[in-house]
Amino acid sequence: MAFKTSDVLPDPILTRLAVEYGTGGPYIADLIAPVARVQADSYKFATFGREDIKLDVKATRAPGASAARVEFTKTYTAGNVKYRSLKSDIPDEIRQNDPNGDTLDARRVKVLTNKLRLEVETTIAAMLAAAANTQAAPGTKWDAANPTIRKDILAARETFRKKSGVYPNVMVLPPNVSNAVFNDDAILNLLRYTDGKILEGGARRPIEGMQIIVPGAIIDSANPGAAASIGDVWSAKEAYYLYVDQTAGDDLVALTAIRQVRSIATGKQAFVAKTWRDPDASANTDWVNVEVNQNEHVIAPELILRHQAVLT
């Protein structure tokens, strides 16, 4: 078999799955960290401060006087992709005896792609869990009796606004936190009177102008051969507020909290799938490979707020 690229390009799979993420699907990285494609493995991205809300100079000038100069804190940071690549073999004996041998390549590509995306998902989750901007734990935990969840959320939004100059437009609720929030009568009543279909379909409706995203990714952290140890990737007892610009596209100057930066220098595709025949003819084996060259960056730390210890 000759070397081929894009035999089963993962991008269509990813595009289809992306529609499901907003309703609590497995991965949310693309929703909260917009993807930017770059032409080279090295690049620069803009990091932001709070220059829009600083009144550090007088705008008033005397007739004939020069305008006051404003200093911007925005800087550019150098970045480089991480080379991520996985492969899997398909011996002829497996292909010939598999009931769906013709689809083995596609199935291997999907598994390899999901593994790559799971690594990115865990990285994004760790970035939010390490955010420096925090909101203190609520006086009454959200899973305790008589919580004040809406009041706590409004207070966190105000903290966010005063840190960044804008309100958050996305709220990430790990599954355990989401269960508490959407079991609260005050929250349910707020949503029920805005949208009578709140209990249909399982989708999380916006709260206070924020899109609610409930990540569903799980991970088996057991060592190879050991008994499974399955848990949520997003398991912290925290809520996260973010400002996300979903229209950022490939513009690395766009203001958004986190970015995924993918290089298309290799293969001219963000994700590349390859198949080839093992050069050792006696192996009687095909190989499938999926790779993506990307890195993840916090662009504006002020656009992330952790609401700490919201559960008991």
C-alpha positions in Angstrom: 0.0 0.0 0.0 1.4 3.3 -1.0 1.8 6.1 1.6 -1.4 8.2 1.6 -2.5 11.2 3.5 -6.1 12.1 4.4 -7.4 8.6 3.8 -9.8 9.2 6.6 -9.4 12.9 7.5 -10.5 13.4 11.2 -11.9 16.9 10.6 -15.4 15.9 9.5 -15.7 13.7 12.6 -14.7 16.6 14.8 -17.0 19.0 13.1 -20.0 16.6 13.6 -19.1 16.1 17.3 -18.7 19.8 17.9 -22.4 20.2 17.5 -23.0 18.0 20.5 -20.5 19.7 22.9 -22.9 22.5 23.9 -25.3 19.9 25.4 -22.9 18.3 27.7 -21.0 16.2 25.2 -17.6 14.7 25.9 -15.1 17.5 25.0 -15.5 21.2 25.4 -12.0 22.5 24.5 -13.1 23.9 21.1 -16.0 25.8 22.8 -14.0 27.6 25.4 -10.6 27.8 23.6 -11.2 28.8 20.0 -8.8 27.2 17.5 -6.4 29.4 15.6 -4.5 27.9 12.6 -1.0 29.2 11.9 1.3 28.7 9.0 4.4 27.8 11.0 5.2 25.9 14.1 6.5 29.1 15.8 4.3 32.1 16.2 3.4 35.1 18.4 0.1 35.8 20.1 -1.1 38.9 21.9 -1.5 38.9 25.7 -3.8 41.5 27.2 -4.0 43.7 30.2 -6.8 46.0 31.4 -5.8 49.0 29.3 -9.4 49.8 28.2 -10.5 50.7 31.8 -7.4 52.5 33.0 -7.8 56.3 33.2 -4.2 56.9 33.9 -3.8 60.1 31.8 -5.8 63.2 31.4 -7.7 63.5 28.1 -8.3 67.2 28.4 -5.7 69.4 26.6 -5.1 73.1 26.2 -5.6 74.7 22.7 -2.5 73.9 20.6 -1.2 71.4 23.1 -0.3 67.9 22.1 -2.6 65.0 23.0 -1.6 62.9 26.0 0.2 59.7 25.2 -1.4 56.4 26.3 0.8 53.4 27.1 -0.6 50.0 26.3 0.2 46.9 28.4 -0.6 44.5 25.6 2.5 42.5 24.6 3.2 39.7 22.2 4.4 36.3 23.5 6.3 33.8 21.4 4.8 30.3 21.2 5.6 26.9 19.7 3.4 24.0 19.0 3.7 20.6 20.7 4.0 17.7 18.3 1.3 15.2 19.1 1.1 11.9 17.2 -0.3 8.4 17.7 -0.3 5.3 15.6 -1.9 1.9 15.6 -1.2 -1.3 13.6 -3.7 -3.4 11.7 -2.4 -6.8 11.0 -3.8 -8.5 7.9 -5.1 -11.3 10.1 -7.2 -8.8 12.0 -8.5 -7.1 8.9 -9.4 -10.3 7.2 -11.3 -11.7 10.2 -12.9 -8.5 11.3 -16.7 -8.4 10.4 -16.2 -4.8 9.2 -12.6 -5.0 8.0 -13.2 -2.2 5.4 -14.0 0.3 8.2 -11.0 -0.6 10.4 -9.0 2.5 9.3 -11.9 4.9 10.1 -12.4 3.3 13.5 -8.7 3.5 14.3 -8.6 7.1 13.2 -11.5 7.9 15.5 -9.9 6.3 18.5 -6.5 8.0 17.9 -8.2 11.3 17.3 -10.2 11.0 20.6 -7.0 10.2 22.5 -5.3 13.3 21.1 -8.3 15.5 21.9 -8.6 14.0 25.4 -5.0 15.1 26.1 -6.0 18.7 25.0 -9.1 18.5 27.1 -7.2 17.6 30.3 -4.7 20.5 29.5 -7.5 23.0 29.2 -9.2 21.8 32.4 -5.8 22.1 34.3 -5.5 25.7 33.0 -8.8 26.7 34.4 -8.1 24.9 37.7 -4.8 27.0 38.0 -6.4 30.4 37.2 -5.2 33.1 39.5 -8.4 35.1 39.6 -10.7 33.6 42.2 -14.1 34.1 43.9 -14.2 32.9 47.5 -16.3 29.9 48.4 -20.0 30.7 49.0 -21.2 31.0 52.6 -23.7 28.2 51.9 -22.5 25.5 49.6 -24.6 24.9 46.5 -25.4 21.3 47.4 -26.4 22.3 51.0 -29.8 23.3 52.3 -31.1 26.7 51.3 -28.2 27.8 49.0 -28.1 31.3 47.4 -26.8 30.2 44.0 -28.1 33.0 41.9 -26.9 35.6 44.4 -23.5 33.9 44.4 -23.3 33.9 40.6 -24.2 37.6 40.4 -21.5 38.4 42.9 -19.0 36.4 40.9 -20.0 38.2 37.6 -19.4 41.6 39.3 -16.0 40.4 40.4 -15.2 39.3 36.9 -16.4 42.7 35.4 -14.2 44.7 37.8 -11.2 42.5 37.0 -11.6 42.6 33.2 -14.0 45.4 32.2 -16.5 43.0 30.6 -19.0 40.5 31.8 -18.4 36.7 31.3 -20.3 35.1 28.5 -19.6 31.5 29.3 -19.9 29.5 32.5 -18.3 26.0 32.8 -20.0 23.7 35.3 -18.4 20.3 36.0 -21.1 17.6 36.1 -21.2 17.5 39.9 -21.6 21.3 40.1 -24.1 21.3 37.3 -26.3 18.8 39.1 -26.5 21.1 42.2 -27.1 24.3 40.1 -29.9 22.7 38.1 -31.5 21.2 41.2 -32.0 24.6 42.7 -35.5 26.0 42.7 -34.4 29.6 42.2 -32.4 28.7 39.1 -35.1 26.5 37.7 -37.7 29.2 38.2 -35.5 31.8 36.6 -35.1 29.6 33.5 -38.7 28.1 33.5 -40.3 31.6 33.1 -37.8 32.5 30.4 -38.1 29.2 28.5 -41.0 26.8 29.3 -39.1 23.9 27.7 -36.3 24.0 30.2 -36.9 20.4 31.3 -36.9 19.1 27.7 -33.8 17.7 25.9 -31.3 18.0 28.7 -29.6 21.2 27.3 -28.5 23.8 29.8 -30.1 27.2 29.1 -28.2 30.4 29.6 -28.0 32.0 33.0 -27.5 35.7 33.4 -26.4 36.0 29.8 -23.8 33.2 30.1 -23.8 30.1 28.0 -23.8 27.1 30.3 -21.3 24.4 29.3 -21.3 21.1 31.1 -18.2 19.0 30.0 -18.8 15.3 30.0 -15.3 13.9 29.3 -14.3 10.9 31.3 -10.8 9.3 31.6 -9.5 6.0 32.7 -6.4 6.8 34.8 -5.4 3.2 35.6 -2.1 1.8 34.5 -2.1 -0.5 31.5 -3.4 -4.0 32.6 -4.8 -2.7 35.9 -8.4 -2.5 36.8 -10.2 0.5 35.3 -10.2 3.7 37.3 -12.7 5.9 35.5 -13.5 9.5 36.6 -14.5 12.9 35.2 -11.8 15.0 33.6 -13.7 18.0 35.0 -14.2 16.9 38.6 -13.3 19.9 40.7 -15.9 21.4 43.0 -15.6 24.7 41.2 -17.4 26.8 38.6 -15.5 28.8 35.9 -16.5 32.1 34.4 -14.9 33.0 31.0 -15.1 35.6 28.3 -14.9 33.6 25.0 -14.8 35.1 21.5 -16.1 32.3 19.2 -15.6 34.6 16.2 -11.8 34.9 16.9 -10.9 32.6 14.0 -7.2 32.6 13.2 -6.7 36.2 14.6 -4.2 35.8 17.4 -4.9 39.4 18.5 -8.5 38.6 19.2 -9.5 39.1 22.8 -10.5 35.7 24.3 -9.5 33.8 27.5 -7.8 30.7 26.0 -6.6 29.7 22.5 -5.7 26.5 20.9 -3.1 27.3 18.2 -2.7 24.6 15.5 0.1 24.6 12.9 -0.8 23.5 9.4 2.9 23.6 8.3 2.9 19.8 8.0 0.3 18.3 5.7 -1.6 21.6 5.3 -4.2 20.3 7.7 -4.8 20.9 11.4 -5.4 17.2 12.0 -3.7 14.7 9.6 -4.5 11.0 9.1 -2.1 8.7 7.3 -2.0 5.0 6.4 0.9 3.0 5.1 2.1 -0.5 4.6 4.7 -1.8 7.0 8.0 -1.9 5.0 8.8 -5.3 6.5 6.7 -7.5 4.1 6.8 -10.4 6.6 4.8 -8.3 9.1 1.7 -8.4 6.9 0.6 -5.2 8.6 -0.9 -1.8 7.8 -0.4 1.3 10.0 -2.7 4.2 10.8 -1.5 7.4 12.2 -3.1 10.6 13.4 -1.2 13.8 14.3 -1.8 17.3 15.3 0.7 20.0 16.0 -0.7 22.5 18.5 -0.3 24.2 21.8 -2.8 25.8 24.3 -2.3 29.3 25.8 -4.0 31.5 28.3 -4.3 34.7 26.3 -6.0 36.9 29.0 -5.8 35.7 32.6 -8.3 38.4 33.6 -10.9 36.7 31.5 -11.0 33.6 33.7 -12.5 33.5 37.1 -12.6 30.4 39.4 -15.5 30.1 41.8 -13.9 28.0 44.5 -15.3 25.2 46.7 -18.9 25.7 45.7 -19.8 22.1 46.9 -19.3 20.4 50.2 
